[in-house]
Structures are given as C-alpha cells and as structure tokens.
Amino acid sequence: MGGVRPNGEPLWVQVRTGVGAFMYTLFQQGAFQGNTPQQAYFVKCDLTTMTQNDIDNGIVNIVVGFAQLKPAEFGSSKSNNWQDRWGVRETFLCPE
C-alpha cells in the first residue's frame, strides 16, 4: 500500500480487505478459535477507530481482534499508519 492516498473510506476499505484476507487465511489454517470468521476475528478501520484529528493528520488506525487458541482469551491489536510508517500502538488480551 505504498504511496500517499487520501485518508478516507476508499483507503479504509482497502485496508480492511487486505488485513481481512490475511486473517481469513490464518483462520483457514486453524490459527484461531471459532467456527466462523465472525467468531474468530474482526478487523476495524473506519470512523470508529479514528478521530477527525487523526484523519486530518493522515493517521489511519486499524483495530484487529482475534480469538486465540488458548480458551477464554481474545487478543486485539491497534495499529496505525502515519506517513507510510506502520506501527502497533496497543496490544492486549481480554478475558471473555
């Protein structure tokens, strides 16, 4: 996803699609708990993951959650892109 793209819905769809495809591949390989992709993981990249200030400053926040194979845990990572540099801001486990 190199290059500068406007920070808006077309970019967010592209991010969700790419990360979702990666997560689906992992799901098919048995990397997560759950019988369906919806039970196993989620990918968010939309107005719920960013403030207007983030958007205005070219920051794209992505939240990815997944049901780990260890029972009763759901993992989540929040990543962002600022000027084509990806980084993970937060990673946490949530007991169900």
VENHU-V294469 format. One record per residue. N is the residue number from 1. RES is the residue in three letters. NEAR is the number of other C-alpha atoms within 8 Angstrom. Layout:
# VENHU-V294469
((N	RES	NEAR) (N	RES	NEAR))
This chain:
# VENHU-V294469
((1	MET	2) (2	GLY	4) (3	GLY	5) (4	VAL	6) (5	ARG	5) (6	PRO	6) (7	ASN	11) (8	GLY	7) (9	GLU	7) (10	PRO	6) (11	LEU	10) (12	TRP	12) (13	VAL	9) (14	GLN	8) (15	VAL	9) (16	ARG	11) (17	THR	8) (18	GLY	8) (19	VAL	9) (20	GLY	10) (21	ALA	8) (22	PHE	8) (23	MET	9) (24	TYR	9) (25	THR	8) (26	LEU	10) (27	PHE	11) (28	GLN	7) (29	GLN	6) (30	GLY	7) (31	ALA	9) (32	PHE	12) (33	GLN	10) (34	GLY	9) (35	ASN	6) (36	THR	6) (37	PRO	10) (38	GLN	7) (39	GLN	9) (40	ALA	13) (41	TYR	12) (42	PHE	10) (43	VAL	11) (44	LYS	10) (45	CYS	15) (46	ASP	8) (47	LEU	6) (48	THR	7) (49	THR	10) (50	MET	13) (51	THR	8) (52	GLN	6) (53	ASN	7) (54	ASP	10) (55	ILE	12) (56	ASP	8) (57	ASN	6) (58	GLY	11) (59	ILE	13) (60	VAL	13) (61	ASN	11) (62	ILE	11) (63	VAL	12) (64	VAL	11) (65	GLY	11) (66	PHE	11) (67	ALA	13) (68	GLN	11) (69	LEU	7) (70	LYS	5) (71	PRO	5) (72	ALA	6) (73	GLU	11) (74	PHE	12) (75	GLY	12) (76	SER	12) (77	SER	12) (78	LYS	12) (79	SER	12) (80	ASN	12) (81	ASN	12) (82	TRP	9) (83	GLN	7) (84	ASP	8) (85	ARG	6) (86	TRP	8) (87	GLY	7) (88	VAL	9) (89	ARG	8) (90	GLU	7) (91	THR	9) (92	PHE	7) (93	LEU	8) (94	CYS	8) (95	PRO	6) (96	GLU	5))
